[in-house]
Amino acid sequence: MSSPFSNSASPEDVLSAYGWDEAYENAFTAHRSAGLSPGRVARVDRGHATVVTANGWVRAVWSAPAGSPCTGDWAAVRPGTRPELAALLPRRTAIVRSSASRTSHSQVLAANVDTVVVAVSLAAAAPAGRIERMLALAWESGAVPVIVLTNADRPERPVTVVRDEVAALAPGVDTLVVSSVTGEGMDVLAAVLTGTIVLLGPSGVGKSSLGNALLGTDLLATGEVRARDGKGRHTTVHRELIRLPGGGVLIDTPGLRAVGLHDSRSGIQQVFAEIEDLAVDCRFSDCTHVSEPGCAVHAAIAAGSLPQRRLDSYRKLLRESAWAASREDARLRAERDNQRKAISRHLRATYKFRDRRS
């Protein structure tokens, strides 16, 4: 990993370049009084975190009380011969999905993100359901999503047709067309992106090529896409934070095969804003848009202004999100019950031992 310093950069400039600001500084006051230093997690692997600090890169370990760091976290670093992450600062935003194992646990993909680039390839079919899932994930994080249609130099279908179709899935979201090969649209994209930017999408949509175009150098590994199905290999295997030459930082991510939503109701409501708006005019405030009379959503479907597929997708994602939330609640209840049972067993054992000695 390259040095975060330029010849003229001060330590304070380095932290600022990676997103440090006055609010973070205020939140760090107690840690600084304890002799700790701020740093941003650039990469996590094998129980270690690569962290950029005001004095350069360090490779740090962490213990359970400090939490589980992810790329983009701001941390309090205890310096020394074996640097340690002593604590994590509260996350402003976090991209969270259900774990790939489909358990009740969630997985944080990136933290403190400002802009989420949802990459969609023009060179292959773009499933509407996947795009809606990615957008729900992005909105739920608290960051601002931007849809980027890549591979404009080799589209499978007319670009304007695909752009209009995708834009219809994303009310309130910028939909941009780019090519990392010809440079088409890259200036517009660079002007839209701000702060910490994360690239999301499945393998083969051109995330790493897009990242290299933004970086101005071939720093990220890229791979070929299979002609038979338009799918690519995982050339990115780690989430890694890299400083952009024009300001801001970039987080490249491995391709997401599964995009499970984890308690993402507000993000889903953002994606399907037109359904939420229609629901206000339903006769019943608790209308489920199934068979109730006076349903404004079904009236819109009958009139042809709302596709049935959108309502089906909306329901499906809400069910999945509710299921994940209930699983999380059940897991937390089980953990609390197990903890209480362990304490009770310990107390009973203590009382028995005391009684035998008396």
SULVEN-V697346 format. One record per residue. N is the residue number from 1. RES is the residue in one small letter. PHI is phi in whole degrees, -180 to 180 (none if undefined). Layout:
n,res,phi
N,RES,PHI
N,RES,PHI
This chain:
n,res,phi
1,m,none
2,s,-72
3,s,-68
4,p,-79
5,f,-97
6,s,-100
7,n,-62
8,s,-107
9,a,-78
10,s,-87
11,p,-55
12,e,-65
13,d,-63
14,v,-62
15,l,-62
16,s,-62
17,a,-63
18,y,-97
19,g,109
20,w,-68
21,d,-143
22,e,-63
23,a,-64
24,y,-64
25,e,-61
26,n,-64
27,a,-70
28,f,-95
29,t,-53
30,a,-65
31,h,-67
32,r,-66
33,s,-64
34,a,-87
35,g,85
36,l,-95
37,s,-120
38,p,-79
39,g,-160
40,r,-112
41,v,-73
42,a,-97
43,r,-165
44,v,-129
45,d,-161
46,r,53
47,g,76
48,h,-124
49,a,-127
50,t,-89
51,v,-126
52,v,-94
53,t,-122
54,a,-63
55,n,-108
56,g,119
57,w,-80
58,v,-133
59,r,-111
60,a,-118
61,v,-105
62,w,-145
63,s,-114
64,a,-55
65,p,-59
66,a,-78
67,g,89
68,s,-106
69,p,-76
70,c,-139
71,t,-58
72,g,103
73,d,-65
74,w,-99
75,a,-133
76,a,-96
77,v,-104
78,r,-91
79,p,-71
80,g,145
81,t,-68
82,r,-129
83,p,-55
84,e,-136
85,l,-82
86,a,-83
87,a,-165
88,l,-110
89,l,-73
90,p,-56
91,r,-80
92,r,-76
93,t,-139
94,a,-156
95,i,-91
96,v,-125
97,r,-127
98,s,-66
99,s,-63
100,a,-61
101,s,-79
102,r,65
103,t,-84
104,s,-79
105,h,-81
106,s,-108
107,q,-128
108,v,-88
109,l,-86
110,a,-163
111,a,-124
112,n,56
113,v,-96
114,d,-100
115,t,-132
116,v,-109
117,v,-90
118,v,-92
119,a,-88
120,v,-131
121,s,-86
122,l,-79
123,a,-87
124,a,-148
125,a,-63
126,a,-115
127,p,-60
128,a,-61
129,g,-61
130,r,-66
131,i,-62
132,e,-62
133,r,-63
134,m,-61
135,l,-66
136,a,-62
137,l,-60
138,a,-68
139,w,-62
140,e,-63
141,s,-67
142,g,100
143,a,-89
144,v,-103
145,p,-84
146,v,-137
147,i,-90
148,v,-120
149,l,-87
150,t,-90
151,n,61
152,a,-65
153,d,-79
154,r,-146
155,p,-73
156,e,-78
157,r,-130
158,p,-52
159,v,-60
160,t,-65
161,v,-67
162,v,-65
163,r,-60
164,d,-67
165,e,-64
166,v,-69
167,a,-60
168,a,-68
169,l,-85
170,a,-134
171,p,-61
172,g,81
173,v,-114
174,d,-65
175,t,-120
176,l,-114
177,v,-111
178,v,-139
179,s,-139
180,s,-75
181,v,-85
182,t,-91
183,g,88
184,e,-58
185,g,77
186,m,-69
187,d,-68
188,v,-67
189,l,-62
190,a,-60
191,a,-74
192,v,-83
193,l,-75
194,t,-140
195,g,65
196,t,-91
197,i,-115
198,v,-119
199,l,-101
200,l,-121
201,g,157
202,p,-73
203,s,-63
204,g,93
205,v,-90
206,g,95
207,k,-63
208,s,-68
209,s,-64
210,l,-64
211,g,-61
212,n,-63
213,a,-64
214,l,-71
215,l,-77
216,g,78
217,t,-159
218,d,-84
219,l,-87
220,l,-95
221,a,-69
222,t,-124
223,g,-140
224,e,-78
225,v,-105
226,r,-66
227,a,-69
228,r,-71
229,d,-137
230,g,72
231,k,-97
232,g,-117
233,r,-88
234,h,-79
235,t,-77
236,t,-94
237,v,-113
238,h,-131
239,r,-83
240,e,-138
241,l,-97
242,i,-132
243,r,-74
244,l,-89
245,p,-64
246,g,-92
247,g,109
248,g,89
249,v,-134
250,l,-120
251,i,-117
252,d,-88
253,t,-128
254,p,-62
255,g,-61
256,l,-96
257,r,-74
258,a,-115
259,v,-122
260,g,-81
261,l,-86
262,h,-126
263,d,51
264,s,-116
265,r,-58
266,s,-66
267,g,-65
268,i,-64
269,q,-63
270,q,-67
271,v,-65
272,f,-106
273,a,-60
274,e,-67
275,i,-71
276,e,-62
277,d,-67
278,l,-64
279,a,-61
280,v,-62
281,d,-95
282,c,-66
283,r,-62
284,f,-107
285,s,-67
286,d,-104
287,c,-59
288,t,-97
289,h,60
290,v,-110
291,s,-142
292,e,-70
293,p,-71
294,g,73
295,c,-83
296,a,-69
297,v,-68
298,h,-67
299,a,-63
300,a,-67
301,i,-66
302,a,-63
303,a,-81
304,g,86
305,s,-89
306,l,-133
307,p,-69
308,q,-59
309,r,-60
310,r,-64
311,l,-66
312,d,-62
313,s,-67
314,y,-57
315,r,-63
316,k,-60
317,l,-69
318,l,-65
319,r,-62
320,e,-63
321,s,-65
322,a,-65
323,w,-63
324,a,-63
325,a,-65
326,s,-68
327,r,-65
328,e,-64
329,d,-62
330,a,-65
331,r,-65
332,l,-65
333,r,-63
334,a,-64
335,e,-64
336,r,-66
337,d,-62
338,n,-63
339,q,-66
340,r,-64
341,k,-63
342,a,-64
343,i,-64
344,s,-63
345,r,-63
346,h,-64
347,l,-66
348,r,-61
349,a,-63
350,t,-64
351,y,-64
352,k,-61
353,f,-64
354,r,-66
355,d,-66
356,r,-66
357,r,-83
358,s,-85
